[in-house]
Amino acid sequence: MNDLRTEKDAPLRAEIRELGKRLGDTIRTEHGEAIFSLVEAIRQASVAIHRGDTDPTSLETLLHGMTRDEAIVVIRAFTLFSHLANIAEDQHHLRRARAHAIAGSPAKEGSLAHAVAALERAGVSRTALTQFLATACVRPVLTAHPTEVQRQAVLAREQEIAHWLAERDRVALTPEERAEVDAAIERAIRTLWLTRLIRPTRISVLDEANNVLNYFRSTFLPQLPKLYRRLARLVGRWAETPFLQIGSWVGGDRDGNPFVTAEVLRATVIRNAAAALEYYLDAVHRLGGTLPLAAGLSPVTPELDALAEQAGSPSPHRADERYRLALIAIYARLAATYQQLVGHLPRRLPSVELPPYPSAEAFAADLETIHGSLTAAGLSEIADGALAELRTAVRVFGFHLAHLDLRQNSAVHEAVIAELIAAAHPGVDYRRLPETERVALLRRELATARPLTNPDWSYSATTQSELEIFRTARWAHDTIGPRVIEQYVISKTDAVSDILEVAVLLKEVGLLQPWRNHLAVDIVPLFETIADLEAAPQILRDLYALPEYRAWVAARGNRQEIMLGYSDSNKDGGFVTANWALYRAQQTLVATAEQIGITLRLFHGRGGSVGRGGGPSYQAILAQPKGAVAGQLKLTEQGEVIAAKYANPELGQRNLEVLVAATIEASLLGKDGSAPDPRFETVMAELSDHAFRAYRALVHETEGFETFFWEATVIEEIAHLNIGSRPASRTKSRNIEDLRAIPWVFSWSQARIMLPGWYGFGSAVETWVNEAEQAGETAAARIALLQRMAREWSFFTAMLHNMDMVLGKSDLAIAERYVALVRDQALAQSIFARIRDEWSRTVRWLLTLTGQRELLDSNPLLKRSVQNRFPYIDPLHLVQVELLRRHRAGEDDPRLRLGIHLSINGIAAGLRNSG
């Protein structure tokens, strides 16, 4: 088996060697033989150390002898090698998938073909699947965050390299053609080397919005219709309802980001609409060239003829080409729509002048007219080509492109409402009111048509800014349509009043009209901490005890969306407890929703790293408890994970397919993470309690831990790195509670400790096993029960799998270098000793429960990848530590800061899902 796997990996190894050689040639050309020799010597020394062939001091001697300029070149070399290795690995996965399909092998888990075949075996009809998809919702939501380290200029070159590698795989090339492709790859690598890897200034929110648009242009707009086509082939008909859509937080997420203003929101909405319209304009133009059908040879319907008449007096050479004329008219109306929204006509000018479309539905209706005429003429094979994909794109993306969520912290809403109440009701101090009185006051405001705001009054800058956001949301609905903003997310929800405060603000701009039960957006509470997750079901019950709220939601389809925070729950309670609290919250929320009589949609705020809920999507979805998916799935895609999943269009389609396949299987086949034995949940609850105490004792109760964290990681440098528009902390405090969960996890990854992805598990298991005797059991019986949980309970299996993955990427020998940066070494060694002991305990118990001899034995592909990468990541760590030491000692050299920031980029690229 190992030989077979090695043989399958041979093309990957060859491709990595080739890309590495081309990178080396570029370094030699640009910097000379001496620098190239230094880079090569460092590489060989690091590889030899990992093989056990040489002493680590040989590498340290090389690194310590470098000048600062040499250090920059070395860091860039190993950083770009990691980037190129990522490209090669992605291409290898696609190559293997194509070979699998060509060979006619059984469909793999996570594919649509596998899901549909499983449905057929289970006796689920295609009609049932079609009916299910008509009400289903699968929506990945793209977010930006402060550890996004990729520049679009870098991504573009990497996409170019991936394109040429794919071309080489797919096409039988002549020697001359092969030489041309090789030259193109070499040019792209040379250009990449000469491209700045990090930004000289902090990125803006609109820069982030533009970055996201690149993924829509390259992947989502062209690939989603292809995915729908693939499903149509499997099921036998096109899905009429756009169940798979893309959401975004970029430009709408204000929580802790003061740079998201009403002007930014408006600009984001316009840019998103412009990107959608540009895609449609190009598609309609191309379609016109593929439908030169003559009416004399293929009769058209009266509706199509009327549409063609809108094009005016055509050239006599095209008078009978009614489809082309219809598309000329459609193009003209799209161009007018573009001009109305963007302020100028598109690059390719229309042939005639026509009024803009009032909505995306009107555009879709014209495309339906073309489809109907082709179908009536018996040309369904033509209708089901590019036209069908365009029709699907319009159903999915409309004129809004992305479903833009708005998000703000409940504390901000509270402050705004308190100010508005104080002005409208002198003497009433809203903030001092108990919850019951707050709810009563808010309900009275919601019961009246009178606005709470007064245009003649003066409000604080915060209140004015928030009100303007709501007014802009109303403008977006009126201008683009109701699909442009469908959800409003409330961070740190811990009471019913948090939800009613947003309802009052929506009412102020007409997005809520209580007198006619019209609510234009879903109000989505976000439960983040362990305590908030536990309180969520009762808050839901209290909320639906209000008849007016129940009526508003009923008018929107009787569905309540609730968001679950994976990041802050982990930072609050640790990896084990966060996993369990999220699982239990889903169970109780599902049960509560059933009692209330509403449909529940859970929105999973997952990050890229395991410490933030990351991990393989397919297993994660199937590990949710019974009823938690039920055809409704939203989840965040964040930071470098967006690039890893969606920068390559083909890989992007496969990742989207995984989400759909898992949702289908979890919903229609009853696959879920429910415990097959009720004892499993009891054990998990006890493990969670033990893990919580162990984690809190270290992170929240150890004196000096915050100092250790800030000095033993790169959190300080991340806070000043130009890699995101959002500050790393919600306040200027250095408190762990105030720090954003994203840089918290990212910093531990950079130091290779990975603490948020495992800490507390070893103590929890060991304590529980040692308590066996006092419970009248044996330790062996308890271990056997845990091993059975690892085999039979998908929730527990997924948790162990993710922990295995993150532990496999940890390296405490590297971590020791970072610990040495802490000024108080007595404190540092005391805390690190506890971390080291817990790491050893956790690894030991993980191997015991899974039956592995070593970490990652159950995931040999990842194990080989990690082992192959370590020799190229380790030099980056060693150089980073040295540069950090100099920088923190007071050396003020721009090259030091540049080197540190470049090393952060390189380590993140080498580890991949780290933020």
Buried (B, 14 or more C-beta within 10 A) or exposed (E): EEEEEEEBBEBBBEBBEBBBEBBBBBBBEEBEEEBBEBBBEBBBBBBBBBEEEBEBEBBBEBBEEBEBEBBBBBBBBBBBBBBBBBBBBBBBBBBBBBEBEEEEEEBBBBBBBBBBBBBEEEEBEBEEBBEBBEBBBBBBBBBBBBBBBBBBBBBBBBBBBBBBBBBBBEEEBEEEEEEBBBEBBBBBBBBBBEEEBBBEEBBEBBBBBBBBBBBBEBBBBBBBBBBBBBBBEBBEEBBEEBBBBBBBBBBBBBBBBEBBBBEBBBBBBBBBBBBBBBBBBBBBBEBBEBBEBEBEEBEBBEBBBBBBEBBBEBEEEBEBBBBBBBBBBBBBBBBBBBBEBBEEEBEEEBBBEBEBBEBBBEBBBBBBBBBBBBBBBEBEEBBBBBBBBBBBBBBBBBBBBBBBBBBBBBEBBBBBBBBBBBBBBEEBEBEEBEEEEBBEBBBEBBEEEEBBBEEEEEBEEEBBBBBBBBBBBBBBBEBBBBBBBBBBBBBBBBBBBBBBBBBBBBBBBBBBBBEEBEBBBBBBBBBBBBBBBBBBBEBBBBBBEBEBBBEBBBEBEEBBBBBBBBBBBBBBBBBBBBBBBBBBBBBBBBBBBEEBEBBBBBBBBBBBBBBBBBBBBBBBBBBBBBBBBBBBBBBBBBBBBBBBBBBBBBBBBBBBBBBBBBBBBBBBBEBBBBBEEEEBBEBBEBBBBBBBBBBBBBBBEBEBBBBBBBBBBBBBBBBEBEBBBBBBBBEEEBEBEEBBBBBBBBBBBBBBBBBBBBBBBBBBBBBBBEBBEEEEEEEEEBBEBBBBBBEEBBBBBBBBBBBBBBBBBBBBEBBBBBBBBBEEEEBBBEBBEBBBEBBEBBBEBBBBBBEBEEBBBBBEBBBBBBEBBBBBBBBBBBBBBBBBBBBBEEEEEEBBBBBBBBBBBBBBBBBBBBB
